[in-house]
């Protein structure tokens, strides 16, 4: 064991090797891989040394840790960002972290629905899903899942695509939502809420050094498919896997206050206030709500980061500054 490093629950998954030599020296070698991978334009040897020095403690700290990543936004659309994300995921796996990907597909689903002239609407951030819409959801999420798996594998990883129906990973039921206007129940159709997550299949894949890529489709009691918000799936899966971090890629710099300024750190109490005063609204409601539930459920921290920034994952995990907003359950509100 490297002196001064406590792996704690991050020692749950099998590493690349159990040899004492690699446990001592692999994180140090990995720092050099990180620097080369980020392909910086820095030429100063002193600056290069600073980059390596800054990354090393984070590599050591998160070695063996499970990191659940909600993949969405522009990072799933722009070719350069898609390729960069895949490389970053491979890098995280190579340096000993255990990334688990949960992806959305809202914009792509909306685009295909529009092309097919199928109407759909949102209520409290959730897409109303009838059988026709559900058919499109399954088709689009299946294609996206295959694309993400392919990109990760092309860059040297070993990814495996799943839906919540595989191995009964996500047991779901019809979501019950109450109108904020009149208090009546809202019918969202085949929109599901998570009843139970059985993570054995994901754990098995992680232990064999695969990268699970999960599409957010749950299985109902009669085998029916349910469309589940990917943010909710990512948060609950992070809880069940006892993840060190939950990271959500978005199209914003993070959580913004009422003046539009980035909030870099949030406690549970401050989030509740931002819910109450409407600062957090629309599509951010399920995202922040899921992140808050995850940290309350035992995930060390959740991060809302800007997926439009190249190498956002590496910047968040391996630099002092990070990017976006960090959410913690136990941090006092200042």
Residue pairs with C-beta under 8 A, 6 or more apart in sequence:
1 7
1 23
2 23
2 24
2 27
2 60
5 60
5 61
5 63
7 63
7 64
9 242
9 244
10 62
10 63
10 64
10 65
10 66
10 244
11 64
12 64
12 66
12 242
13 64
13 66
13 98
13 203
13 206
13 207
14 207
14 208
14 209
15 22
15 23
15 63
15 64
15 96
16 22
16 26
16 96
16 209
17 23
26 63
26 95
26 96
27 56
27 59
27 60
27 63
27 95
27 96
28 56
30 59
30 94
30 95
30 96
31 52
31 55
31 56
31 59
32 52
33 91
33 94
33 95
34 52
34 55
34 59
34 91
34 95
34 314
34 318
35 48
35 51
35 52
35 55
37 87
37 88
37 91
37 314
38 51
38 311
38 314
40 51
42 48
42 51
54 318
54 319
54 320
55 318
55 319
58 317
58 318
58 319
59 95
59 96
59 318
62 96
62 97
62 244
62 245
62 317
63 95
63 96
63 97
64 96
64 97
64 98
65 97
65 98
65 243
65 244
65 245
66 97
66 98
66 100
66 206
66 238
66 241
66 242
66 243
66 244
67 92
67 97
67 98
67 99
67 100
67 243
67 244
67 245
67 247
67 317
68 99
68 100
68 102
68 234
68 237
68 238
68 241
68 243
68 245
68 246
68 247
68 299
69 89
69 99
69 100
69 101
69 102
69 234
69 247
69 248
69 249
69 313
70 102
70 103
70 104
70 230
70 231
70 234
70 246
70 247
70 248
70 249
70 287
71 85
71 101
71 102
71 103
71 104
71 148
71 249
71 307
72 103
72 104
72 105
72 106
72 230
72 248
72 249
72 250
72 307
73 249
73 250
73 251
73 307
73 308
74 81
74 251
74 307
74 308
75 81
75 82
75 84
75 85
75 249
75 307
75 308
75 312
76 82
76 85
76 103
76 104
76 105
76 107
76 108
76 144
76 307
77 107
77 108
78 308
80 310
81 307
81 308
81 310
82 147
82 151
83 151
83 155
84 310
84 311
85 151
85 249
85 307
85 313
86 148
86 151
86 152
86 154
86 155
86 157
87 155
88 311
88 313
88 314
89 99
89 101
89 152
89 157
89 159
89 211
89 313
90 152
90 155
90 156
90 157
90 211
91 314
92 99
92 313
92 314
92 317
93 99
93 157
93 209
93 211
94 156
97 317
98 206
99 211
100 202
100 206
100 211
100 212
100 214
100 237
100 241
100 243
101 148
101 159
101 211
101 212
101 213
101 214
102 214
102 216
102 230
102 233
102 234
102 237
103 141
103 144
103 145
103 148
103 213
103 214
103 215
103 216
103 230
104 216
104 229
104 230
104 231
105 137
105 140
105 141
105 144
105 215
105 230
106 127
108 140
108 144
109 127
109 136
109 137
109 140
109 141
110 120
112 136
112 139
112 140
113 119
113 120
113 133
113 136
116 136
118 132
118 133
118 136
120 127
120 128
120 129
120 133
121 127
121 128
122 128
122 283
123 177
123 186
123 188
124 177
124 180
124 186
124 285
125 229
125 282
125 283
125 284
125 285
125 286
126 175
126 177
126 188
126 191
126 229
126 286
127 133
127 188
127 191
127 227
128 187
128 188
128 189
128 191
129 137
129 188
129 189
129 190
129 191
129 227
130 189
130 190
131 189
131 190
133 189
133 190
133 227
134 189
134 190
134 225
134 227
137 217
137 227
138 217
138 225
141 163
141 215
141 216
141 217
142 163
142 215
144 215
145 161
145 162
145 163
145 213
145 215
146 161
148 159
148 161
148 213
149 159
149 160
149 161
149 213
152 158
152 159
152 211
152 213
153 159
157 211
158 209
158 210
158 211
159 210
159 211
159 212
159 213
160 205
160 210
160 211
160 212
160 213
161 213
161 215
162 169
162 201
162 202
162 212
162 213
162 214
162 215
163 169
163 170
163 214
163 215
163 216
163 217
164 170
164 172
164 214
164 215
164 216
164 217
164 218
164 219
164 228
164 233
165 217
165 218
165 219
165 225
166 201
167 198
167 200
167 201
168 198
168 219
169 197
169 198
169 199
169 201
169 202
169 214
170 194
170 196
170 197
170 216
170 217
170 218
170 219
170 228
170 233
171 194
171 195
171 196
171 197
171 198
171 218
171 219
171 221
172 192
172 193
172 194
172 195
172 218
172 219
172 220
172 226
172 228
173 192
173 193
173 195
173 220
173 221
173 226
174 188
174 190
174 191
174 192
174 193
174 220
174 226
175 188
175 191
175 192
175 193
175 226
176 185
176 193
177 185
177 186
177 188
178 184
178 185
178 186
179 185
179 186
190 224
190 225
190 226
190 227
191 226
191 227
191 228
191 229
192 218
192 220
192 226
192 227
192 228
193 228
193 232
194 218
194 228
194 232
194 233
194 236
197 236
197 237
197 240
199 237
199 240
199 241
201 212
202 212
202 214
202 237
202 241
203 241
205 211
205 212
206 212
214 233
214 237
216 227
216 228
216 229
216 230
216 232
216 233
217 225
217 226
217 227
217 228
218 225
218 226
218 228
218 233
219 225
219 226
220 226
229 286
229 290
231 248
231 286
231 287
231 289
231 290
231 291
232 286
232 290
234 246
234 248
234 290
235 246
235 290
235 291
235 293
235 294
235 299
235 302
236 290
236 293
236 294
237 243
238 245
238 246
238 294
238 299
238 302
239 293
239 294
239 297
239 298
239 299
242 298
242 299
243 294
243 299
243 300
244 299
244 300
244 301
245 299
245 300
245 301
245 302
245 303
245 317
246 291
246 294
246 295
246 299
246 301
246 302
246 303
247 302
247 303
247 305
247 313
247 316
247 317
248 287
248 291
248 302
248 303
248 304
248 305
249 305
249 306
249 307
249 312
249 313
250 287
250 304
250 305
250 306
250 307
250 324
251 306
251 307
251 308
252 304
252 306
253 262
253 306
253 323
253 324
254 262
254 263
254 264
254 304
254 305
254 306
254 323
254 324
254 325
255 262
255 263
255 266
255 274
255 280
255 284
255 288
255 304
255 325
256 262
256 263
256 279
257 263
257 274
257 279
258 277
258 279
262 324
262 325
263 325
264 322
264 324
264 325
264 326
265 325
265 326
265 327
265 328
265 331
266 274
266 325
266 326
266 327
266 328
267 327
267 328
267 329
267 331
267 332
267 333
268 292
268 295
268 296
268 328
268 329
269 333
270 333
271 280
271 288
271 292
271 327
274 280
274 288
275 285
275 288
275 289
280 288
287 304
288 304
288 327
291 302
291 304
291 327
292 302
292 327
292 329
294 302
295 301
295 302
295 327
295 328
295 329
296 329
300 328
301 326
301 327
301 328
302 326
302 327
302 328
303 316
303 322
303 324
303 325
303 326
303 327
304 324
304 325
304 327
305 312
305 313
305 316
305 322
305 323
305 324
305 325
306 312
306 323
306 324
309 315
309 323
312 323
312 324
315 321
315 322
315 323
316 322
316 323
316 324
